[in-house]
Amino acid sequence: MAIIKTKKIARELRQPNLGTILMVEEFLQNQKNMPIKLSEIKEKLPKQVMHQTLKVILEYLWKSGKISYGPNGIEWVFNLKANLKNEVISKK
């Protein structure tokens, strides 16, 4: 009697490093408030990023209020100056 062992394939969630996150942030900031599709982001990034890793980065940016998703694509919406101004006003 032969014992057949099956291999469990475990897919690990790809975790981006800080350099990759900053690269994607800078790229999206430089799009000048123009919506861009996910496929275009992957093509135009300076370095190749795995699809799953890019999705993790975009989810982080969305949760932190830096990007928005819309029917036309992904758009950078975070305004550092406005956020700092609001924080100073709220502390008074």
C-alpha positions, 0 to 999 in steps of 0.5 A: 500500500502506497501512501500519497502525500499531498503538498499544501500550498500556502499562499502568503500575503505579500507585505510591502516594504517602506520603500515600495509604499513611498514609491507608490505614494510619490507616483500617485501624488505626481498624477496631478489629481487625474484618476488612473487605472490599476493596470496603468499604475502597474505599467508606469511605476518605476519598479515592477510591483507584484499585483497582490503587493500593490493591492495591499499598498492601495488598501493602506492608502485608502484606509489612511484617506490618501486615495479614493477609488472611483469608476474612473480609477484611483485618485490621490486626494490627500492634502497635507497643508489642509490637514495640518491647518485643520489640526492647528485650528482644532487645538486652539 
